């Protein structure tokens, strides 16, 4: 009877760690997509290269 009252393993710590890991992964993927979408366009870099090469 006493063995039925004692839990074999506490899952709370593992669930919290998995949730934090998932949150970190989603945040890093969001930052990566933000960097990919916010890069300079090819036309902008060519214009700056043209102006510096004329000096």
N, CA and C atoms as an extended XYZ file, in Angstrom:
165
Properties=species:S:1:pos:R:3:atomname:S:1:resname:S:1:resid:I:1 pbc="F F F"
N         0.809       -1.192        0.000 N   UNK     1
C         0.000        0.000        0.000 CA  UNK     1
C         0.858        1.264        0.000 C   UNK     1
N         1.946        1.211        0.714 N   UNK     2
C         2.815        2.399        0.735 CA  UNK     2
C         3.477        2.606       -0.632 C   UNK     2
N         3.739        1.556       -1.366 N   UNK     3
C         4.372        1.702       -2.680 CA  UNK     3
C         3.441        2.356       -3.695 C   UNK     3
N         2.150        2.268       -3.499 N   UNK     4
C         1.210        2.912       -4.408 CA  UNK     4
C         1.168        4.421       -4.184 C   UNK     4
N         1.487        4.891       -3.002 N   UNK     5
C         1.440        6.309       -2.697 CA  UNK     5
C         2.708        7.030       -3.164 C   UNK     5
N         3.809        6.315       -3.313 N   UNK     6
C         5.062        6.940       -3.713 CA  UNK     6
C         5.182        6.960       -5.239 C   UNK     6
N         5.405        8.107       -5.815 N   UNK     7
C         5.610        8.149       -7.270 CA  UNK     7
C         6.980        7.553       -7.630 C   UNK     7
N         7.026        6.891       -8.757 N   UNK     8
C         8.283        6.284       -9.171 CA  UNK     8
C         9.258        7.318       -9.720 C   UNK     8
N         8.741        8.331      -10.387 N   UNK     9
C         9.613        9.349      -10.961 CA  UNK     9
C         8.841       10.650      -11.063 C   UNK     9
N         9.497       11.762      -10.809 N   UNK    10
C         8.885       13.075      -10.920 CA  UNK    10
C         9.216       13.651      -12.300 C   UNK    10
N         8.211       13.870      -13.129 N   UNK    11
C         8.412       14.330      -14.496 CA  UNK    11
C         8.448       15.850      -14.615 C   UNK    11
N         8.179       16.569      -13.552 N   UNK    12
C         8.063       18.023      -13.627 CA  UNK    12
C         9.354       18.684      -14.110 C   UNK    12
N        10.498       18.269      -13.590 N   UNK    13
C        11.764       18.881      -13.958 CA  UNK    13
C        12.072       18.657      -15.439 C   UNK    13
N        11.849       17.469      -15.931 N   UNK    14
C        12.119       17.177      -17.336 CA  UNK    14
C        11.200       17.941      -18.275 C   UNK    14
N         9.948       18.073      -17.894 N   UNK    15
C         8.990       18.810      -18.731 CA  UNK    15
C         9.382       20.281      -18.800 C   UNK    15
N         9.800       20.852      -17.683 N   UNK    16
C        10.221       22.259      -17.677 CA  UNK    16
C        11.460       22.446      -18.539 C   UNK    16
N        12.419       21.541      -18.456 N   UNK    17
C        13.641       21.653      -19.260 CA  UNK    17
C        13.344       21.528      -20.754 C   UNK    17
N        12.450       20.631      -21.121 N   UNK    18
C        12.080       20.477      -22.527 CA  UNK    18
C        11.364       21.731      -23.019 C   UNK    18
N        10.516       22.318      -22.206 N   UNK    19
C         9.810       23.539      -22.597 CA  UNK    19
C        10.781       24.699      -22.800 C   UNK    19
N        11.758       24.836      -21.918 N   UNK    20
C        12.757       25.895      -22.071 CA  UNK    20
C        13.596       25.655      -23.321 C   UNK    20
N        13.983       24.414      -23.588 N   UNK    21
C        14.754       24.090      -24.780 CA  UNK    21
C        13.966       24.403      -26.048 C   UNK    21
N        12.684       24.079      -26.061 N   UNK    22
C        11.841       24.378      -27.225 CA  UNK    22
C        11.713       25.882      -27.422 C   UNK    22
N        11.580       26.630      -26.344 N   UNK    23
C        11.490       28.085      -26.439 CA  UNK    23
C        12.779       28.683      -26.994 C   UNK    23
N        13.924       28.185      -26.563 N   UNK    24
C        15.211       28.656      -27.081 CA  UNK    24
C        15.341       28.326      -28.562 C   UNK    24
N        14.939       27.128      -28.974 N   UNK    25
C        15.023       26.748      -30.382 CA  UNK    25
C        14.134       27.624      -31.253 C   UNK    25
N        12.920       27.887      -30.810 N   UNK    26
C        12.006       28.741      -31.582 CA  UNK    26
C        12.564       30.155      -31.675 C   UNK    26
N        13.152       30.654      -30.603 N   UNK    27
C        13.741       31.991      -30.616 CA  UNK    27
C        14.914       32.065      -31.586 C   UNK    27
N        15.779       31.068      -31.580 N   UNK    28
C        16.929       31.074      -32.487 CA  UNK    28
C        16.499       30.969      -33.942 C   UNK    28
N        15.490       30.176      -34.241 N   UNK    29
C        14.981       30.079      -35.615 CA  UNK    29
C        14.377       31.414      -36.033 C   UNK    29
N        13.667       32.083      -35.139 N   UNK    30
C        13.106       33.397      -35.447 CA  UNK    30
C        14.182       34.426      -35.729 C   UNK    30
N        15.256       34.422      -34.948 N   UNK    31
C        16.370       35.341      -35.186 CA  UNK    31
C        17.032       35.043      -36.522 C   UNK    31
N        17.194       33.768      -36.846 N   UNK    32
C        17.804       33.385      -38.117 CA  UNK    32
C        16.962       33.851      -39.302 C   UNK    32
N        15.659       33.668      -39.227 N   UNK    33
C        14.770       34.113      -40.306 CA  UNK    33
C        14.804       35.637      -40.414 C   UNK    33
N        14.881       36.314      -39.278 N   UNK    34
C        14.961       37.780      -39.292 CA  UNK    34
C        16.238       38.245      -39.992 C   UNK    34
N        17.365       37.595      -39.731 N   UNK    35
C        18.607       37.952      -40.404 CA  UNK    35
C        18.525       37.666      -41.899 C   UNK    35
N        17.909       36.568      -42.274 N   UNK    36
C        17.816       36.221      -43.687 CA  UNK    36
C        16.933       37.200      -44.446 C   UNK    36
N        15.850       37.646      -43.840 N   UNK    37
C        14.935       38.574      -44.510 CA  UNK    37
C        15.447       40.009      -44.493 C   UNK    37
N        16.293       40.355      -43.553 N   UNK    38
C        16.716       41.739      -43.398 CA  UNK    38
C        18.068       42.042      -44.000 C   UNK    38
N        18.619       41.156      -44.808 N   UNK    39
C        19.924       41.396      -45.412 CA  UNK    39
C        19.856       42.465      -46.486 C   UNK    39
N        21.039       42.956      -46.868 N   UNK    40
C        21.094       43.975      -47.920 CA  UNK    40
C        20.746       43.350      -49.267 C   UNK    40
N        20.106       44.152      -50.084 N   UNK    41
C        19.778       43.696      -51.432 CA  UNK    41
C        21.023       43.819      -52.325 C   UNK    41
N        21.049       43.078      -53.434 N   UNK    42
C        22.202       43.118      -54.331 CA  UNK    42
C        22.375       44.482      -54.977 C   UNK    42
N        21.283       45.171      -55.305 N   UNK    43
C        21.374       46.481      -55.939 CA  UNK    43
C        22.020       47.507      -55.017 C   UNK    43
N        21.727       47.452      -53.742 N   UNK    44
C        22.303       48.395      -52.794 CA  UNK    44
C        23.801       48.196      -52.669 C   UNK    44
N        24.265       46.948      -52.629 N   UNK    45
C        25.695       46.697      -52.482 CA  UNK    45
C        26.443       47.082      -53.750 C   UNK    45
N        25.838       46.915      -54.917 N   UNK    46
C        26.500       47.287      -56.166 CA  UNK    46
C        26.638       48.797      -56.267 C   UNK    46
N        25.636       49.544      -55.816 N   UNK    47
C        25.712       51.006      -55.868 CA  UNK    47
C        26.807       51.516      -54.962 C   UNK    47
N        26.961       50.954      -53.784 N   UNK    48
C        28.002       51.409      -52.883 CA  UNK    48
C        29.372       51.025      -53.413 C   UNK    48
N        29.489       49.865      -54.068 N   UNK    49
C        30.763       49.449      -54.640 CA  UNK    49
C        31.155       50.358      -55.803 C   UNK    49
N        30.178       50.780      -56.622 N   UNK    50
C        30.451       51.666      -57.747 CA  UNK    50
C        30.945       53.026      -57.280 C   UNK    50
N        30.380       53.543      -56.215 N   UNK    51
C        30.774       54.865      -55.756 CA  UNK    51
C        32.150       54.839      -55.111 C   UNK    51
N        32.515       53.755      -54.471 N   UNK    52
C        33.841       53.699      -53.843 CA  UNK    52
C        34.919       53.405      -54.865 C   UNK    52
N        34.588       52.743      -55.961 N   UNK    53
C        35.615       52.417      -56.961 CA  UNK    53
C        35.954       53.632      -57.821 C   UNK    53
N        35.104       54.663      -57.844 N   UNK    54
C        35.377       55.847      -58.635 CA  UNK    54
C        36.372       56.770      -57.954 C   UNK    54
N        36.655       56.561      -56.682 N   UNK    55
C        37.590       57.425      -55.965 CA  UNK    55
C        38.944       57.116      -56.417 C   UNK    55
